[in-house]
Amino acid sequence: MELRNIKRVYLVGIGGIGMSGLARYFHHMGCAVCGYDKTSTHLTDELQHEGMPIVFEDKVELIPAEFHQPDSATLIIYTPAIPKDSLILNFFKDKGFDLQKRSQVLGIISKGMFAIAVAGTHGKTTTSSMIAHILKAAGKDCSAFLGGIASNYNSNVLFGKSNIVVVEADEYDRSFLTLHPDIAIITSMDADHLDIYGDHAHLTDSFKQFASQLKPGGKLIRKKNLPLTDGISYSIKDEADAMAQNVRIENGSFWFDFKNADVSIKDIELGIPGTHNVENATAATQAALYAGVSAADIKAALTSFRGVKRRFEYIVKTDKHIYIDDYAHHPEELRACISSVKKLYPDKKLTTIFQPHLFTRTRDFADGFAEVLAMSDELILLDIYPARELPIEGVDSDMILGRVKMLNKRKCGKKEVVDLVKLEQPELLLTVGAGDIDTLVEPLKQVLTNV
């Protein structure tokens, strides 16, 4: 596929965070871009406002005429999350279009550039956004394809004039194996996506293959204690090649010192909270040093970094209420998030609202979810968000709820949650999940601020 020949792009699953980034990229390049998604969201609203037509019914007759016959100027991109029986997806297959996954297109775009790729079962969105922000702030005008909306730029795709591109490398469906980066970061390799990989060992093998795909002379940055031997290690608590030291909270902000064999950066104030984000910043700092950014520019950029939407995002921060929203949907992500909330606010009662994501993930990690959620003082559990999956008999939110060892716990629907929060007015509220729990953010904000 020759990018310069592409004039028309149709995205099947255009509303996904990664797919919408590609939609914006090709629209920016002057292509005619349109697509299909199952539901309308704030993100699809934005794409339509930017000039990209979107349909929300899986009907072949809604596909524009210019996408009815394959040619070298037409690109069809799809996400593996789209059901295999999708009428629109199968129309393009039956017509003989050469369909490309998002990851394949990213691989093509980044092939001729200096690519920095961030992989990991969690931590990759914040870390890649940090790296992109450091490069931008330091005058290295990079492009970036991110798995979230970077708050500094209010976008999931950044356009730059330099030859540097930052890419979030997704392990789902082995997508990241299309990438051959100059710098690779691996933040975590916890068991996940077992519906795809079958077991943790196969997931680990894919990460090892990703790590082996560096360009000649490329650099690998890996979290300490992962089952990898090459590259440079980083850590916040263990002895490593690159380390965050003297981590502390001062006036509600996280501070730390960075140290590797060659560089020491003292008194970095991180612009976002969370011990886990200090660790992400350690990896981002090492990557930025490899990319030629000075210590002073890195320190300043980390202080001005405002995070990613739905990654430890403050929704309400008043004398009466603290409300934080986070995308965490794996037990280890939840552990990092809840631990950081409790460190910041040790004297406040924590109410957590959690929406499990996927039947398979709930089945595979029910015990882990139950253990971590019990760190809260009060738990409100929503029904499972199925995403791409069909129900599995015997798997529901009660599978987690029954295992949580705490008294103050309940399960309820989304409307009931808003009424409950309005009644209880919790002083410290956390919403977590990767489904449509984000549709609760504005209603919950309203009931906590319009008292």
N, C-alpha and C positions, 0 to 999 in steps of 0.2 A: 504494500500500500504506500503510495506517494502522497504525503500530506499536502504538498503544494497543489495537487490536482483536485482535492476535495472541494466541492461547491455546495453539497447538500448533506445534512446529517439528521438522521432520525434515531432517537434514543428510546429504547423499550425499557421503561423503568426510570424515566428522566428525573423523577423527584428524589431519588436517593442522594445522599450527601456527596458521594463520589461521582455519580453520574451527572449531577447538576453542575459540578465543577467542570466536567468535560463539555457540557452544553454551553457554559459561559465562555470556555476557551474558544470553541469553534465559532460561536457568535461573535466574539471579539476579533476573530480572524476574518470575518466577513462572510461566513457561510450562512446559508438558510438553514435554521435549526428548528426542529419541532419534535414532539414525542408523545408518549403515552405513559400514564401511571394510574394506579388503582384508585388513589384518593387524592383529593385536593388538600394541600398544606400551605403553611406560610411560605415555604420555600418555592413551591410551584407557583404561588401567587406572584412572588418576586420575579421568577423566570418569565412569566407571562407579561408582567409589567415591563420587563426589559426587552420584550418583542419576540418571544418564543412561544408559538401556539402549542397548547397541550390539550389532549383529550383524556377523559377519565372513564371511558367505556371501552371495553375490549372488543371492538367491532371493526372488522376489516374495511367496511365502507367509510370509516372515518380517517383512513390513511390518505393523505393528499396524493393526487394523480401523479405528481413528479416522482413519487417513491414506488411506483407500480412495476418498474422494470429496472433490473440491475445495470449499472454502468460504472465506469472508472471514476466518475465525479460524485458518486453517491456512497455514503458510509452509513452502515447500520450498526449501532452499538447496543448491546444488551447487558443486563446484569443477571448473574446466575440466580438471584433471588426471585426472578420472574418464574411463575409456574410453567412447567414444560408443556402444559396443554393450552397456553395462551394463544388465542386466535391470531392476534397481531404478530406474535413471535413466529408462529408456524406459517403465516402468510409469507413472511420474508424468507423463511427456510425453503418453502415449496417453490418460490419464484426463482430460487438459485442465487440469492444474495450471499455474499461472503460476510457473514456476521462476525463482529469482533467484540470480545469482552472488554469492559472498561480497562482492565489491567493490560491487555494486549495493546490498546491504543496508547496508554501511558508509556509502555515500553518503547513504542515507536517514537513518540514525542521526545522522550528523554534520551534516546539512543545517541544522538549527535551532540549531547550537552554534557556538562560537568554535573553529574547527578548525585544528590545526597538522598538516600532512601532510609526511612525509619520504619522498622518492623517490630512487632511484638503483640502479644495477646492483649496487653493493655499498656497505656502510656504513650502510644505512638502519635496520637493526634496532638496532644499538648507538646510533646518533644519536637515534632516536625514544625509546628507553628512557632515555637520558640526559636528554632534554628532560622526559619524564614524571617522572623522579626529581627533577629540579631544581624543577619546579612543586610536586610533593607536599611536598618538604622545605621549600619556601618558604611553605607554607600555602595555595597555590592548588590546591585539592583537585580535580585534573583526573581525567577518565576516560582510558583509553588502550587501544588495540588494537595489540598488538605482534607482530612476527614471530618472537619467541623468548621464552624464559622468563627474565624479569628476576630476577636473583639477589636483589636487595633485597626482592622481594615474592613470589618463587617462583611467579610466574604470568605468563601472556601477556595477561591482561586486567586492567585496574584500574578500580575503580568509585569515582567521586567525586561530590561534591555541587555542584561549581561547573559553570559552563556551558562549560568548556574541555574539548576532547577532542584527544588526540594519536593520530594514525593513521599506520601504516606504509602507504605508497602503493606497491602492487606493479605493476611495469611488465609482468609476464607477461600475455599475452592482452589487453594494453591496459587492464587492469583499473583503473588509476589515473585514467582519464579520466571515471570516475563521480564524482570528488571536485571540490569547489569550495572550497578552503581560504581561511582568513584569512592564514595564514603558510604558505608552501611552501618546503621545503628540497630541493635537488637535489645529491646527494653525488657522483654519477658518471654517466657516460653511455657506458661502454665497450660494445663489441659483445657482445651476448648474446641468447639466445632467438631465434636466427636461424631456428629451425624455425617460429616464429610470424611474425617480421618479414621474413624473406627476406634483408635486408641491413642494414648499419649505418645507412644513410641513413633508412630507414623507422623504425627505432628512435629515431633523433635527432628525427625529425618528431613522434613521439608525446610525447617529453619536452618539446619546444617547445610542443605543444598543452596539455600539463599545466600548464606554466608560465604559459600565457595564461588559465587558468581560475580565477585568483584572484578572490575577491569584490572588489567595488569598495573601493579603499583598502587592499587586501591587500599583503603584503610577500613578496618573493622573495629567498631566500638561496641562492646558487649557488657551487659550487666554482670557483675561478679557472681559467681556460683552457678551460672548457666552451664549446661553440658557442652561447652565450646572451649577450644584450646587456643585458637589463633586470635590475633588482634589485641587491643588494649582493653583492660577491664575498668569498670567504674562502680562506685558504691557510695552510700551515705553512712554505712555502719561497719563495713568490713575493710580490711587492708586491701587496697586495689591500686592500679596504675594511675587512675584519676579519682580523686576523692573530694567529697563535701565534708568539711570539718567545722567544729565549733557552731553547730546548728542551734539556733535559739529563736525565741519569739520576743520581740521588743515592740511595744506599742501596737500590738495586733498584726505585725508584719513578721515574716520569716526572714532571717538573716543567716548567712553561712560564709565560710571561706572555701575557695577552690584551690586544690593543689595537685599537680602532677610532677613528673621528674624534672620538667623544665620551667614551669610557670607556677607562680603563687598569686592568687587574687584575693585580697582581704576584704572583709566587710561588704559582701554583696547583699543588697536588699532586694528580695524577690518581689515582683509586682503582684503576684498571686499567692494565696495561702496554700498550705499543705506540705507535710513532710515528703510525700510522694512526688510533689512538684519540685522540691529541692533536688531530689534524685534525678528527675527529668532534666533539670537545669544543668546538672553535672555532665550528663551525656551531651546536651546541646552545646555547652561550653567547649568540650573537647572537640566536637565536630567543627565549631566555629574557628577554633585555633588551627585545625587542619586546613580550613578554607582560607586562612591568612588574615583573620580578624584580630585586632589588637586586644589585649587584656582590658584596657580602659573602655574601648567600645563595647565589649561584651558586658562589662559591669553596668554600664549605663543602659544598655538595651534590656537587660534582665529586669532592671528596676522599672522601666517604662512598659514592660510587657503586661498586657491586660487580660491574657488568657483566651479561652475558647468558650463560646456559648455552650452551656450545659456541661461544662467541666468545672466543678466547684464554683459555680456562678452565684454570686450574691443577688438575690431577687429583692429582698427587703433587709435593710440594716438600720434599725432605729433603736431607741432606748427600750422599747417594749418588745420588739420582735426581731429575731434573726431568721431569715429564710434563705436556704441554700439549695440549689438544684444541681443535680449531677447525673451524668450519662451511665454511671456504673451499672453493669449488668452481669458481672462475674464475681464470685465470692472474694477473690483477691482485690478486685477493684473496690468492692464495697468495704473491705477491711481497711484499705488505705484511706478511703473517703471518711468513713465513720471515725476512725482513729484520729484523723486530722481535725475533724469537727470537735471532738471531745478534748483534744489538746488545746484548741483555741478557746473553748468555752467550758472549762471543767466544772463550773458551778451551776450550769444551766441544765434543765431537764430536756433530753433530746427525744423528739417525736420523729420517727422515720416512716415515710410512706414509700413502699416499694412495689413496683410492677415487674414481676418476673417476665423474662423475654425468651420465648421459644419453649415448646414442650420438651424437646430433647435436652436442652440445657437444664431445665428444672429437674428432670428425671436424673440426669447424670450428677448434679451437684446439690441435691436437696439438703444433704447433711451439712455441706459447707455453707450454704445460704443460711440455714437455721442457726449455725454456730455464730456467724458474723452478725446477723441481724439482732441477736440477743445482746449485743453490745449497746443497743439503744435502750432508752428507758420506757418508751412506748412504741409499739409497732402496729402500723395499719397496712394490711396486705391487699393488693388489688388482684383481679383475675389475670391469668397469663396472657400476654400479648403474643399471638401466634405467628405473626410475620408471614414467612413463606410456608409454614408447616400446617398440616392437618392435625386434629386432636389425637392424642394417644390415650387409650383407655387406662383409667386409674391415675393419670397424671394431671394434677391441677394445683392451685395455690395451697389447698389444704395439706398437700404433701409436705410443704415447707412449714406451714403454720403449726401443724401437730408436733413438729420436732423442735420448735423454738422454745427454749427453756426460760420462759418469763411469763408473768401473770398478765401484764397489761398489753394484750395483743388481740387483734380482731381482723376479720376480713370484711370488706364492703365494696360497693360499687363506686364509680367515680363521682357521681352526683352526691352520694351520701358522704363522701370524703369532704367535699366542699362545705356541706352543712355541719359536719363534725368539727372541722377546723374553725368555722365561724363561731360555733358554740364554745369550744375549748380555748381558743386563742393561745396556742402554744407559744412559749417564749423562744424556743429553738426548734425550727422545723427543717427537715431534710426530705426532698423528693428525689428518688433514684430509680433509674430504669432506662432502657433503650427503645421502648415501644412508643405509644402515643401518650405517655404520662405527661409529656411536655404541654399537652392541651390543658392541663390543670394549672399550669404555672400562673397564667394571668388571673383566672378566677380566685386562686389562693392568695395571690398578691392583693387582690381587691378586698377580700374579707379580712386581711391582716392590716391593711392601711386605711380602710374606710370604717373605722370603729367609731 
